[in-house]
Amino acid sequence: MQSPPHDPGSALAIRSQYRQSQSRAARLGLLLGTGHELTRLPLAQMRQRAVQRACAFVAMDHGLLLEWTPDTPLQTVASHGSSDGLDVLANLAHPPSPSPQWLDCPGSALAQVLQIPMRGADGAVFGALLLGNSVPLGAPDAEDIESLQLLATLLAAHLENSRLLQTLQARERTMSELVHRLFSAQEDERKRVAYDLHDGLAQNLAGLHQRLQGFAGRCPPLPPALDEALQAILALAQGCVGESRQLIGGLRPHVLDDFGLFTAVDKEADRLRDAGMEVEWAEHSAARLSPNAEIALFRIAQEGINNILKHAQASHVVLGLAVRDDHVSLRVEDDGRGFALETPVETQGTSHLGLAAMQERASLLGGQLSCCSEPGGGTRLLASVPLPAQGAQS
């Protein structure tokens, strides 16, 4: 059987198609490989790998990645090649080119240079990828340059996202610090007001009540109407003394400073007992914590008890305070009417500011707060914060 006649034209076409397929595969490999590395490498390594990939793609022996901002000067963030060649590339970066450029540089350390701009989301050029070769070679075709521009675009988007993330994280740290200062200032002010009330108004009310009791004890028998009025005045004065003490305890509970978190929360739970609710301690610990942890967890418990008194219509409340090896957890659970909580606590807006404040207090200690509730199914708050290392309590 005879073989078909040899067709040189057909062979050339097949070879051309094969080379085109190889080029397309190389372009695809460049973009896919770079895109994969963008998600898994640290920024410094990712920049370096992008430069190395670009150099290998167009067979150039020098590469330089430069970035700048309106507030910071041009800086080299990744490089590949000799120092003389990199100096040539750095000198060609300004003014930034709005589009890719192929430059011939006779007489310099690099014979040819390809400059690819990096643009931000606003279209402004904030960096450049520069590739150079020490010996002359043919200029890359339009598809290769387009592939390198796509690589630069991927890189620019990732770098810009990283910058935005760093800015957001810095703002969150600043916000957390401001919230921490706010809570600290709030506690200091509460302590000052509590002491002022204790040494001023509360003492005057207690003295008034004692004087009224003394007057009533020395007073001769009164007509029924006047005696009833006097007893009402005595009851009112006694109630004012009790309310002032309760107010002082809410502002800055001395029992927290003197006896610790468990005793302070249990005393706060007396308000639930006085309202006719059954209070059960599922677990408790009398261990002393750092002042910051005690006051934060006490405020969380206080806010949870306030919510039960105001909204829950509960009959049974379960409290829990457990200190483990590395964290402490506080639980406040009721069998009340509950409420719909379809989104995370921190996104509840003004409808649940108390929950947001509790979440922030736990977060400032490196912990977290979970809230589980549904209509008719009660509410369960669980705050968990890490314990500081031994000797690091503040």
TORNUFI-151485 format. One record per residue: residue in three letters; x, y, z of N, C-alpha, C in turn. Coordinates in steps of 0.02 Angstrom, whole numbers, plus 32768, in hexadecimal, padded with zeros to 4 digits. Last residue first. Example, Ala and Ser with C-alpha at 12.3 -4.5 7.8 and 13.67 -1.06 7.14 Angstrom:
SER82827F90816282AC7FCB816582858002818A;ALA82947EE4818682677F1F818682947F5B8186;
This chain:
SER7F21883B906E7F24888490747EE3889D9092;GLN7F8E87AE906A7F4E87CC907A7F5688169084;ALA7FFF876690537FEF879B90247FAD87BC9031;GLY801586FC90A7803E873790B28030876F9083;GLN7FE88689902C7FF986939073802886CE907A;ALA7F8486D58FAC7FBA86AA8FC37FCC86BA900B;PRO7ED286EE8FBD7F1687048FAF7F4986D38FC9;LEU7E5286898F777E74869F8FB37EBA86B78FA0;PRO7DDB86BA8EFB7E1786968F107E3386B38F51;VAL7D2986AE8F0E7D6586D78F047DA286B18F1D;SER7C8486A08EDF7CC1867A8EED7CFD86A68EDE;ALA7BD986A48F017C1686CB8EF57C5286A28F0A;LEU7B3E86828ECC7B7B86608EE27BB6868B8ECE;LEU7A9186878EE57ACE86AD8ED97B0986868EF3;ARG79F886588EAC7A35863D8ECB7A7186688EB4;THR794986618EC17987867F8EA879C286638ECF;GLY78AA86168E8B78DB86308EBB7919864C8E98;GLY784E85F58E2B788085C38E3E78B485DC8E6E;GLY77FA86568DFA77DD86218E22780F85EE8E3C;PRO786686778D75782686888D967808864C8DBA;GLU790E86548DA778D9864F8D767897865E8D99;SER79C0865F8DB9797C866F8DCE794B86638D95;CYS7A62866D8DEA7A3386408DCA79ED864F8DE5;CYS7AF986BA8DD87AB586C58DF07A8786988DC7;SER7BA186C28E0D7B6E86A48DE27B2A86AF8E02;LEU7C36871D8E0B7BF487168E2A7BC586F68DF8;GLN7CE687088E2B7CAC870D8E007C6C87048E28;GLY7D8987538E497D56871E8E4E7D1E87298E1D;GLY7DE287B98E597DF687818E2E7DC587488E2F;LEU7DAD88208E9B7DD687F28EC37DEF87B78E9A;LEU7D60885A8E3A7D9A887F8E527DC988558E7E;SER7CF787FE8E317D2988018DFC7D6888258E12;ALA7CAA881B8EA17CCB87D98E9C7D0487DC8E68;ARG7C81889C8E7E7CA788918EBC7CCC884E8EBA;GLU7C3B88828E087C7888AA8E057CA288A08E44;GLN7BCE88398E387BFB881B8E077C3E88408E06;MET7B92889C8E877BAC885F8EA67BDE883C8E78;ALA7B6E88F58E217B9D890B8E557BBB88CE8E79;ALA7B1288A68DDB7B4F88BD8DB97B8488D38DEC;LEU7AAF88988E3C7AD3885D8E257B1488718E03;GLY7A87891F8E447AA188FE8E7E7AC988C08E6B;LEU7A5389388DC57A91895A8DD87AB189388E15;HIS79F189048D6A7A1188DB8D9E7A5588F98DB1;SER79C689648D137993893C8D3579B189118D6C;THR7A2889A48CCE7A1389C38D0C79E189988D32;GLY7A7C89138C897A6989598C897A5389718CCE;GLN7AA788928C7B7A62889B8C8E7A4D88E48C91;THR7B2588658C627B0288868C2B7AB988958C3C;GLU7B5688228CD07B7588628CC07B5388868C87;VAL7B0A87AB8CD27AFF87DE8D047B1988228CEE;PRO7ACF87758C2F7AFF87778C657AF487B28C93;THR7A1B875A8C1A7A5C87708C027A8D87728C3D;GLU79A987328C5B79B887128C1B79FC87258C00;LEU7959871C8CDD799E87358CD479B887138C95;ALA78C5873B8D2F78E387248CF0792787458CE8;PHE78BA870B8DDD78B1873A8DA678D5871E8D68;GLY786E86D88E7C78A086D88E477891870D8E12;ARG782086C68EEC77FE86C58EAB782F86C78E70;GLY788486618F5D785286938F4B783B868E8F04;ASP78DD86178FA678A885F38F83787186228F6C;ASP798D86448F967949864A8FB3791886238F89;GLU7A3986508FC37A05862E8F9B79C186368FBD;VAL7ADA86768FBB7A9C86938FD47A6486798FA7;ARG7B80864A8FDF7B4286388FBE7B0886598FE2;LEU7C2B865E8FBE7BF186768FE57BB286678FBD;SER7CCD86188FCA7C8E861F8FA67C5686338FD6;VAL7D7986298FB27D42862D8FE07D0286398FB8;HIS7E0D85C88F877DD885F88F7A7DA385F68FB1;ASP7E6A85678FA67E80859F8F7C7E4985D28F6D;ASP7E31850F90017E7A851A90027E8D855A8FDD;ARG7D98856190377DBF8528901F7E0A853A9021;VAL7D16859090957D5B85A390877D8185649075;ALA7C6E85BD90807C9F858690817CE485A1906E;LEU7BD385E090AE7C15860190AC7C4985CA90B5;GLY7B2885F590887B6285CA908B7BA285F39086;LEU7A7885F390A97AB7861790A47AF185E590A8;VAL79D485F290737A0E85C890827A4D85F29076;VAL7933861B90A879728633908B79AA860690A2;HIS7885861C909078BF85F590A778FD860E9082;SER7827866D905B781A8655909F7857863190BC;ALA782387048FF5783A86C09006782586AE904D;GLN781687758FA577DB87578FC477E9870E8FD6;ALA787B87BE8F60787687768F57783387588F6F;HIS788D884B8F6E786D88308F32785987E68F37;LYS78C488788FE9789E88A68FBE787388828F8B;LEU7906880C902478D48832904B78A8885C901E;ILE795C87E78FBB792A87B88FD478F387DD8FFA;ASN79AA885A8FAF797F88468F77794A88158F8E;ASN79ED8857902A79C1888F90197991887C8FE2;ILE7A3887E390187A0487E4904C79D4881E903F;GLY7A8F88108FB27A6287D78FA77A2A87D58FD9;GLU7AD088778FF57AA688888FBC7A76884F8FAC;GLN7B12882990567AE4885E906B7AB588709032;ALA7B6687DA90077B3287BB90307AFD87EE9044;ILE7BB588418FD27B9088158FA57B5687F48FCB;ARG7BED887590467BC188A0901E7B9888768FEC;PHE7C398804906D7C03881C90987BD388489070;LEU7C9487FD90057C6387C7900C7C2A87DC903A;ALA7CDA8877901F7CBA886B8FDF7C8488358FE5;ILE7D0A886690A17CDA889C90947CB688919052;GLU7D5D87F390907D2587F490C07CF2882A90AF;ALA7DBB881B90307D8E87E490217D5287E59050;ASN7DFC888490757DDB889190347DA8885A9024;PRO7E30884390E87DFC887790EF7DD7888490AD;SER7E39878F90D37E5687D190CB7E1F880690D1;LEU7DE2872F91527DFC873B910F7E1F877E910D;ARG7DD286B591D27DDA86FB91BF7DFB86FF917A;ALA7D5B863291E17D9F864791D07D9F869191BC;ALA7CE485F791FC7CF4863192237D3A864C9215;SER7C7485BB91847CB885BA919E7CC485FB91C2;HIS7BEA855091587C078590916B7C4D85859186;GLU7B59851491037B9E850B91197BBA854F912A;ALA7AD48538910A7AE684F690EE7B2D84E49101;TRP7A738586917A7AB8858591637ACA853F914B;GLU79D585CB916079FC858E916B7A4385989150;VAL794B862491987990862A917E79B785EB9191;GLU78A7864B917378D3861A91917917861D9170;MET785E86ED918C787A86B9916078A586899189;GLY782E875B91D17808871D91D3782286E691A6;ALA787B87C991DC784587CD91AB781E878C91A6;ASP78DC879F923378AA87CE924C786F87D6921C;ARG7926875291D979018730920F78CB875E922B;LEU795C87B8918B792F8786916C7906876391A2;ARG79A787F991E97972881F91C8794187EF91A5;ASP7A05879C920879D187A9923A799887D1921B;ALA7A6787A091A97A2E8774919C79F7877B91D0;GLU7AC687EB91E97A9F880B91B47A6187E291A4;LYS7AF9878692387AD687BE92587AAC87E39225;ASP7B33873991D57AFE871D91FD7AD687539221;VAL7B95879291A67B5E877E91797B24876191A1;ALA7BE58799921B7BC687D691FF7B8C87C591D1;THR7C0E8715922D7BE6873592607BC287729245;PHE7C59870491B47C2086DA91C57BF286FB91F7;LEU7CC0876A91B87C8B876A91857C4E8741919A;GLY7CEF87AE925C7CF7878D921C7CB8878891F3;PHE7CF487F792D37CE887AE92D67CEC878A9293;ASP7D17887E92BB7D29885E92FA7D26881292F7;ASP7CED88A4923C7D3388B192507D478888928C;LEU7C68887A92477C93885F92127CDD88699224;VAL7C3588C592AF7C3C887D92BA7C68885D9284;HIS7C288942927B7C61893692A77C6C88EB92B3;PRO7BFB896691DA7BED893992117C2B892C923C;ARG7BD489F4919A7C1389D391A97C0989A591E5;LEU7B4C89FE91707B818A2691537BC58A06915E;GLY7B0589A491C07B05899C91787B3C89C39155;GLY7B1F89D792407B368994922F7B37898891E4;ILE7ADD8A5192347B268A50923E7B428A0C922C;LEU7A598A2192287A778A4991F37AC38A4991F8;GLN7A4989E492A37A4589BB92667A6489E0922B;ARG7A528A5292F57A848A1D92FC7A8489F192BD;SER79E38A9892C97A258AB792C27A5B8A8292C8;GLU797C8A4192EE79898A4F92A779CD8A6E929C;GLY79868A45937B79918A06935679A18A12930D;VAL79688ACC939279A88AB193A779B88A719381;CYS78E68ACF935F791A8AF8933F79608ADF9352;GLY78A58A7B93BA78AA8A67937478E08A8F934F;GLN78AD8ACA942D78D08A8A942C78D88A7193E4;ALA785C8B34940478A38B41941378CB8B009411;LEU77E28AEF93F677FF8B1093BC784A8B1C93C7;ALA77CD8AC6947A77D48A94944577F58AB19407;LEU77BF8B4594B777F58B1794CB78028AE29496;ILE774C8B729475778B8B97946D77C68B6B9480;ALA76F08B1494A476FD8B17945D773F8B3C944F;GLN76F08B34952B77098AF2951777198AF194CC;LEU76B68BB3952276FA8BAC953B77188B699527;ALA76358B9394F476618BBC94CA76A98BB594E0;GLU76078B4A9561760D8B299520763A8B5094F2;ASP76068BB095C176328B7795CA763C8B519589;LEU75A38C03958C75E78C1B958F76188BE29599;ALA75338BAC959875468BC79556758E8BDF9556;PRO752E8B8D962475398B5995F175518B7595AD;PRO758D8C019687754E8BEB966A755C8BBA9631;LEU76198BC196E675FA8BEF96B675B68BD596A1;PRO76758BBD977D76438B9E975276208BD29726;PRO770F8C1C976E76D48C03979376A28BE39763;CYS77AE8BEA973277708C0F972577378BF1974F;ARG781D8B9D973A78108BCD977177CE8BF2976A;GLY78178B5296C6781A8B309706780C8B5E9741;ALA78168BB2966177DA8B89966977DA8B6696AD;PHE789A8BE2967278608C0F967E78218BE6968A;GLY78E18B6F964D78E78B8B969078AD8BB996A2;GLN78B88B6595C778A98B2F95F678AE8B47963F;LEU78EC8BDD959878A48BD39596788F8B9B95C5;ARG79748BC295AB79548BF995D079088BF295D0;GLN79848B58955179908B4E9598796F8B8595C2;HIS79678B9894D7793E8B6094ED79468B549538;LEU79D08BF694D3798A8C0D94D4795C8BD694EE;GLY7A3E8BA094C97A358BCC950479EE8BE4950A;ALA7A258B68944B7A278B3D94857A1E8B6694C5;LEU7A2F8BDD93FE79EF8BB8940079ED8B8A943D;ASN7AB58BFD94157A808C2C94297A3D8C09942E;GLN7AF48B8E93DC7AFC8B9C94247AC68BCB943D;ALA7ACC8B9E93567AB88B62937B7ABE8B6D93C6;LEU7B078C1B93337ABE8C1293337AA98BD6935E;GLY7B9C8BFD93617B728C3793637B288C27936B;ASP7BDE8B8693567BF58BB4938A7BC88BF19391;HIS7B978B4992ED7B9D8B27932E7BB08B589365;LEU7BA68BA592867B628B9792A07B678B7792E6;ASP7C308B9D92757C118BDD92867BCC8BD292A3;TYR7C3F8B1692527C5D8B2F92907C3E8B7192A6;ALA7BF88B1891D97BE38AEC920F7BFF8B049252;VAL7C428B72918D7BFE8B84919F7BE68B5991D9;ARG7CB98B2691837CBA8B6891A27C748B7C91B9;LYS7C8B8AB391407CA98AAD91827CA88AF091A7;ARG7C608AEE90C97C308ACB90F47C4B8AC5913B;GLU7CDA8B1A90997CA78B4B90AA7C728B2C90D7;ASP7D1B8AA090857D388AD190B27D048B0490C8;GLU7CC58A6790267CCC8A4890677CEA8A78909A;GLN7CDA8AC38FBD7C968ABA8FD87C9A8A9A901E;ALA7D5F8AB18FA17D498AF28FBB7D048AED8FDA;SER7D558A2C8F737D7E8A3C8FAE7D6A8A7F8FCD;PHE7D038A3D8F047CEC8A138F3B7D138A228F7B;LEU7D598A918EB97D168AA88ECC7CFC8A808F07;ARG7DC78A408EA57DCF8A7D8ECD7D8C8A988EE4;HIS7D8889DF8E567DA789CC8E967DB08A098EC3;VAL7D668A2D8DE97D308A0F8E117D4B89FB8E56;LEU7DE68A4C8DBB7DBA8A828DD17D818A678DFC;GLU7E1389CC8D9B7E3789F28DCF7E0B8A2B8DE9;SER7DBA89AD8D367DBB89858D737DDD89AA8DAC;MET7DE18A0E8CD87D9D8A0F8CF57D9A89E78D35;THR7E6389E38CBC7E588A268CD97E148A2A8CFA;ARG7E4689678C857E6E896B8CC27E6589AE8CE4;GLU7DFB89918C187DDB89688C4B7E0289698C8C;ARG7E5E89D58BD27E2589FB8BEB7E0089D38C21;ALA7EB189698BB37ECB89A08BDC7E9289C98BFA;GLN7E5A89208B637E7189038BA27E8D89398BD0;LEU7E4D897A8AF87E1389678B1F7E27894B8B63;THR7ED189798AC97EB389B88AE17E7789A98B0D;GLN7EDD88F48AA47F08890E8AD97EED894F8AF5;LEU7E7C88F18A3F7E7488C78A7A7E9F88E08AB3;LEU7EB5894989E37E7489598A017E6989318A40;ARG7F2888FE89C47F2E894189E37EED89558A05;SER7EED888E898A7F15888789C77F1D88C989EB;ASN7EB188C8891B7E8788A8894E7EAD88A08990;GLU7F2688EE88D97EF8892288F07EC989068925;LEU7F5E887288BE7F8288A188E87F5388D78904;HIS7EFB883D88697F0A881C88A87F2E884B88D8;ALA7EFF889887FF7EC1888F88247ECE886F8868;ALA7F83888687D37F6E88C787ED7F2E88C18817;LEU7F80880187A67FAD881487DD7F96885587FD;LEU7F25880C873D7F1887DF87757F4187F387B2;THR7F6F886786EE7F2D887A87087F19884E8743;ALA7FE1881D86CF7FE8885A86F67FA688708714;LEU7FA287B986827FC587A786BF7FCD87E486EC;LEU7F74880986197F4387E786447F6387D28686;GLN7FEF882D85E57FC5886186017F8E8844862D;LEU801A87B185B9803F87D185EF8016880A860E;SER7FBB879F85547FBD8770858C7FE2878E85C7;GLU7FDE880784FE7F9C8807851D7F9A87D88559;ILE805B87D984D78057881784FD8013881C8520;ASP803087678490805C876084CA8059879E84F6;GLU7FE587A2842A7FC38776845A7FEE876B8499;ALA804487EC83E3800E880F84067FEC87E3843A;ASP80E987A483FF80AF87B683D7807887D48403;PRO818587EE8435814D87BF843D811187D58414;ALA820D881083C581D9882983F181A187F683F8;GLY82A187AC83C6826687C683A6823287DD83D8;LEU833287ED841C830787B6840682C987D683E7;PRO83D488168459839988258430837387E6841E;VAL83FA87F68506840B87ED84BF83CC87FB8496;SER83C2880D8580840588278575841C881E852E;ASN831C88488594834988138580838D8830856E;GLY8296886B860A82CC887D85DC82F8884285CC;LEU81FF88AA86478225886F8634825A88858602;LEU819E88EF86C681CF88FC869281F988BD8687;LEU8108892186FE812E88E486F5815D88EF86BA;ALA80D689A2876C80EB898C872A8113894B872F;GLY80568A0587BD808F89D987BB80A089C58774;PHE7FE68A4F87B380088A5187F480458A2387F6;VAL7F818AAD874B7FBB8A80874C7FDF8A87878F;ALA7ED08AB2875E7F118AD287687F488A9D876B;GLY7E578A72875B7E798A7C871C7EBE8A9C8723;ASP7E1F8A4D87D27E0E8A8F87B87E308AA08776;ALA7E5A89D587EE7E1389D487D97DFD8A1787BD;GLY7F0189EA87A67ED189DE87DB7E8A89DE87C1;ARG7F75899A87387F4289CD87467F1789B78781;MET8016898B86FF7FE5896E872D7FB589A68743;PRO8064897C865B804A89A38694801B897A86C0;ILE80F78938862180AF89298628809589508664;GLN817A894185AF815C896185EA8111895585EA;LEU820988F3857A81C088F3857481A3890E85B5;VAL82A189158529827989188566822F89188554;GLN834488E784EF82FD88F384E382D788EE8525;ALA83C688E3852183BC88F784DB8373890984CE;LEU840D892185B383D688FA859683C889128550;ALA8474897785C7847C893285DF8446890485C5;SER847B89D5852D847089CD8575847989838587;GLY848689DC84A384BC89F784CB84B489F08515;PRO83D989EC847E841D89DD8468845189FF8495;CYS834D89BF84A5837C89E684CE83C489D684B9;ASP82A789C0846F82EC89AD845F831C89DB8483;LEU8210899184BD824489C384B4828689A284A0;TRP8166898684BC81A2896084AC81D889928499;GLN80E3899D8532811589BA8505814F898B84FB;PRO803689A485618075897E855980A3899E8525;SER80008A4585A27FF58A08857B803789E48574;PRO80278AB385E97FE18A9D85F17FD28A5D85CC;SER80C18AB2864380A08AAC860280588A94860B;PRO80FF8B2986B680DD8AE986A980BA8AE98666;PRO819B8B7C868C81558B7E86A081328B3C868F;HIS81DA8AEF86E281B98B3086E581CC8B5A86A9;ALA82218A7D86C581DD8A7686E081B78AB786E3;LEU82A28A7C869E82708A81866982298A828683;ASN82EF8A65870C82F28AA886EF82BD8AB386B9;ALA82D989DD872182BE8A0D875182BD8A538734;LEU832189A486B682D9899D86B982BA89D186E7;VAL83A489C686DC838889DE869C833C89DB869D;ASP83AE897F875283B389C88754839689E68714;LEU83AA88FD872283728915874A837389608750;GLY842888F486E383EB88F186BB83AE890B86E1;ASP847A88FE8755847F892F871F8440892F86F4;SER8453888D87A3844788D187BC844A89058785;SER83FF88078749843A88298763842988708777;GLY836387B6877D839887C8874F83D087ED8772;HIS82CD87EC87BB82EE87B087A2832387C78770;SER82628827884282938830880C82B287ED87F9;ALA81E988888899820188478883823088528848;VAL81DA890A88C081BB88D788EB81CD889088D5;THR821E89A988C88225896788A98209893288D8;GLN81BF8A3E88C681E68A0D88E981E689CA88C4;LEU819F8AEC88BD81A78AAD889A81D38A7D88C2;PRO815B8B34895681838B33891881848AEE88F9;THR80B38B55898D80F38B33899681198B318954;ASP803D8B93896B805E8BA889A980A38B8889B3;PRO800D8B5988F880148BA288F9803B8BBB8936;THR807C8AC988E7803B8AE888F880448B3388F6;TRP80C88A42888D80CA8A8388AD80838A9988BD;GLU813089BA885680F089D4886D80FB8A18888D;LEU817B894887E3817D898788088137899D881B;LEU81D788C087BA819388D587CC8198891287F9;LEU823B88828739823688B0877281ED88C3877C;GLY82AF881386EC826B882886FB826888538739;HIS831187C5866F830C87F786A482C2880986AD;ASP8312876E8605833B875C863F833A878F8677;MET8288872785AB82B2876085BC82D5875285FE;ALA822386D38575826A86C2856F829686FE8579;VAL81A086E8859281BA870A855682058701854E;PHE8193869386028161869185CD817C86B0858C;ALA81F786B4865C81FA8673863A81CB867185FE;CYS81C6873286868207872C8664820C86EB863C;ALA814D870B86C4814C8737868A818D87338663;ARG817E86BC872D8153869E86FA815286C986BB;GLN81C3871D877781E786E4875B81BF86C38724;VAL815A8772879D8191878B877481B687528752;ALA810E871987EA80F0873887AF812687538781;ARG816686FB8852815386C68823813486E387E4;GLN81698778889481A6875B8877819687268843;ARG80E4878588BF810187B68891813E8798886D;MET80DD8716891680B1871A88DC80CC874B88A8;GLN81378736897A814586FD894E811C8700890F;ALA80F287A789B0813687AD8997814787748967;LEU8070877289D4807887A789A280BE87A98985;PRO806986BC89DB806D86FE89F9807E873389C4;LEU8000865789718041866E8987803C86B089AC;ARG7F7F863A89477F9D860F897A7FE186268993;THR7F4A868A88E47F1F8679891C7F4286548954;LEU7FAC869888847F9386D488A57F6C86C388E4;GLU7FBB8619884F7FEC863088817FD5866F88A5;HIS7F50861687F47F5285E7882C7F8185FF8863;GLY7F76867B879A7F39868287C17F36865387FC;THR7FEC864287667FEF867F878E7FB1868887B8;GLY7FB485D387247FE685CA87597FEB86078785;LEU7F5E861286C87F4385E486FB7F7485DB8734;LEU7FB98661867D7F82868086A27F67865386D8;LEU80158600864B802C863C866E7FF486598699;GLY7FC185A5860A7FE7858F8645800085CB866E;LEU7F9585F585A17F6585DD85D17F8885C78611;ARG800F8607855E7FEA864185787FB9862C85AE;ALA802C8581853F805A85A78569803785E48587;ALA7FC1856384EB7FC9853E852A7FF78563855A;ARG7FDE85BB84827FA085C484A97FA585A084EC;SER805685838457805485C7846F801785D4849A;GLN802C8504842D805C850A8463805B854F8482;SER7FD8852A83C67FBB850884007FEA850C843B;GLN8037855F83708003858B838B7FE3856C83C9;ARG807D84EB8353809F85218376806D85528394;TYR801984A5830F8036848A834C805884C08375;GLN800384F682A17FCD84ED82D07FE784D28313;SER808084E68264806A8529827B8033852382AF;ARG807E845E824580B184788273809D84BC828E;ILE8014845E81EB800E8437822A80408451825D;ALA804B84AC8187800D84C281A98005849F81EC;LEU80B6845F815F80C384A1817B808684BA81A2;ALA807083F2812B809D83E9816480AB842C8187;SER802F842C80BD8008841180F4803384078132;GLY809D844D806E8070848280888047846A80C3;PRO80D683D1804D80FA8400807880CD84368095;ASP809683398046807F837D803680A283AE8065;HIS80BA829C7FFE80CE82CF803080B883148019;PRO803682297FD4806D82567FC0807A828B7FF6;PRO8019819C803E800281D7801A803C82048009;SER806780FD8019805981358047804281718020;GLN801E806A7FD1804880A57FCA803380DA7FFE;MET802B7FC58000800080008000802C803E8000;
